[in-house]
Amino acid sequence: MAFESAETFRPDVKNAAGSGAVGLIQFMPATAQGLGTSTQALSAMTAAEQLDWVRMYFKPYAGRLHTLSDCYMAILYPKAIGKPEDYQLFVRPSIYYTQNAGLDRDRKGYVTKADAAALVQAKLDRGLLPTNVWGGA
């Protein structure tokens, strides 16, 4: 959620790339509709209220998310859940690569599952520093 919400943890944070996604895990409009709500409704919720929708979103993946990268793939690219870390998600040239080119830090022309998860891992590592953990120094 730190990665998807740009560390704001705000339920109304909008996708910087203009995809129409909002919130803690960047719900896309079609995803919100599939869950029986809308991005407008999700944006109006408190973070705690939106967490119920996050739980609902992840429910179909129960028992399948064994790594941090699999957990992130549930948000970014569910087809990659359970795939190896070198699985290619987005390849240049494509609109999907263009929208996610920031994940290709080596500029090799494709984004792997590991590439995408590396930024999420970095956010997690930062969040777990003693100064960032509740009760820390």
Secondary structure, DSSP 4 states (H G I P E B T S, - for coil): -TTTTTT---TTPBPTTSSS-BTTTTB-HHHHHHTT--HHHHHHS-HHHHHHHHHHHHGGGTTT--SHHHHHHHHH-GGGTTS-TT-EEEESSSHHHHHTGGG-TT-SSEEEHHHHHHHHHHHHHHHTSTTTSTT--
